[in-house]
Amino acid sequence: MPKPYDLEERTFLFAKECRIYIRTLAKTTSNIEDGKQLVRSSGSVGANYIEANEKLGDKDLIFKLKISRKEAKESKFWLRLLHDLNPEQRIFSESLLFEIEELRKILSAIITKTSK
């Protein structure tokens, strides 16, 4: 299925897929705690991107985009932990890891373009 061009929608779908993924994991202490962190950071990618679109100026836009990118990097960290510790769900987590890396690259490209 092709990814939506609208980055607000794409970040929303990423956060949604992370929540669906977490529901498939065994209810261990580490999965629960790491899952909570992933819920927070994955939602923050999109929330901060939406805030960036309501910018007060170019500096504000770049600042919010950098926060969104930072949250993408954090999401990738939690996904990697969950991926390594839950081999039975690797197909699902691999697609999420691929998507968050794509989102990070897109955000970096927007930051670079806007900063010039």
Residue pairs with C-beta under 8 A, 6 or more apart in sequence:
3 10
3 99
3 102
4 10
4 13
7 49
7 103
7 106
8 46
8 49
8 50
8 53
10 103
11 45
11 46
11 49
11 68
11 103
12 46
14 42
14 45
14 46
14 75
14 96
14 99
14 100
14 103
15 39
15 42
15 43
15 45
15 46
17 95
17 96
17 99
18 38
18 39
18 42
18 75
18 79
18 96
19 39
19 42
21 82
21 89
21 92
21 93
21 96
22 31
22 35
22 38
22 39
22 82
24 89
24 92
25 31
25 35
25 82
25 86
25 89
26 86
30 81
30 85
31 82
31 85
31 86
34 78
34 81
34 82
34 85
35 78
35 82
37 74
37 78
38 75
38 78
38 79
38 82
41 71
41 72
41 74
41 75
41 78
42 71
42 75
42 100
44 67
44 68
44 71
44 74
45 68
45 71
45 72
45 75
45 100
45 103
46 68
48 64
48 65
48 67
48 68
48 71
49 64
49 65
49 68
49 107
51 64
52 60
52 61
52 64
52 65
52 68
55 61
55 64
58 114
61 114
62 111
62 114
62 115
65 107
65 110
65 111
65 114
66 111
68 107
69 104
69 107
69 108
69 111
72 100
72 103
72 104
72 107
73 104
75 100
76 97
76 100
76 101
76 104
79 93
79 96
79 97
79 100
80 97
82 89
82 93
83 89
83 90
83 93
83 94
83 97
86 93
